[in-house]
Amino acid sequence: MYKSEILSRWSHPSDYGGHSPDGDYMMCGQSRDSDALERSNYKRIFEDLVKKAIELGQPDGVETDYGEETSQYVYDFRANHWAVGWVDQVIVKASAPEDLIHYCEEIYEAIENYPVYDEEHFSELEHEESNEYWAGLSVRERCDIIKEHAPEVSIFAGRRDYIPDNNGGLDEHCRS
């Protein structure tokens, strides 16, 4: 069995009582308080690892979870946490095929050099969240934001439930 020297392994915390994936590899995590980047990386890394594990084959076939294909080597692990409510981890079993562990190492090294795993997904997630924020504002609040941060945009655009286009300035304001 191949052992990675660069991936972090789960070790049982002294004050934790529950399922413990001791020795398995932790790829990335998210919590209730995660930002868009952590949530995007979590989702896309998990999806790609499951896909890769399925491509490499499963000794007992593919398990299904809520009607989707999943892998017996890759799973998401949730634990309650006193400070942030809960934490999720993408876990890869230590018994996974060597090719899958190498793939994990490639992902790990890539996000060490540049933290965005999937630019397109991250950008879409940020834009969706900005639009949700904008839609939750009153028309008065939208008009005030337009006046302050995008004077070139008509205040009548504040009536719309989507962010007016001003080359991303309002979109960025809604993300901050």
LINKATA-V629495 format. One record per pair of residues at least 24 apart in sequence whose ideal C-beta (glycine too) atoms are under 10 Angstrom apart, sorted by the first residue. I is the first residue (numbers start at 1). J is the second residue. Records with the same first field share a line. If there is no record, write none. Layout:
BEGIN
I=J  J
END
This chain:
BEGIN
1=94  95  96  97  98  101
2=94  96  97  98  99  100  101  102  105
3=94  98  101
4=92  94  98  101  102  104  105  108
5=105
6=104  105  108  109  112
7=92  94  101  104  105  107  108
8=89  108
9=91  94
10=77  89  91  94
13=79
15=82
16=79  80  81
18=77  78  79  80
19=77  78  79
20=77  79
21=75  77  79  89  91  92  93  94
22=94
23=93  94  95
24=73  74  75  77  89  91  92  93  94  95  96
25=73  74  89  90  91  92  93  94  96  100  101  104  105  108
26=77  89  90  91  92  104
27=74  76  89  90  91  92  104  107  108  111
28=88  89  90  107  108  111  117
29=76  77  87  88  89  90  91
30=76  78  84  86  87  88  89  90
31=78  81  83  84  85  86  87  88  89
32=81  83  84  85  86  87  88
33=83  84  85  86  87
34=84  87  88
35=125  126  129  175
36=121  122  123  124  125  126  127  128  129  130  175
37=115  116  117  122  125  126
38=88  115
39=88  121  122  125  129
40=116  117  118  119  120  121  122  123  124  125  126
41=90  107  111  115  116  117  118  121  122
42=76  88  89  90  117
43=76  90  117  118  121  122  125
44=107  116  117  118  120  121  122  125
45=74  90  104  107  108  111  117  118
46=70  71  74  75  76  88  89  90  91
47=74  90  118  121
48=74  90  103  107  117  118
49=73  74  75  90  91  92  96  100  103  104  107
50=74  75  76  90
52=92  96  97  99  100  103  104  107
53=92  93  96  97  99  100  103
55=99  100  103
56=96  97  98  99  100  103
57=97
58=97
59=95  97
71=96  100
72=96
73=97  100  101
74=100  104
126=171  172  174  175
127=162  163  168  171  174  175
129=171  174  175
130=162  163  168  170  171  172  173  174  175  176
131=161  162  163  171  174
132=161  174
133=163  171  173  174  175
134=158  160  161  162  163  164  170  171  173  174
135=160  161  162  163
136=161  174
137=161  174
142=170  174
145=170  173  174
146=170  173
148=173
149=173  174
END
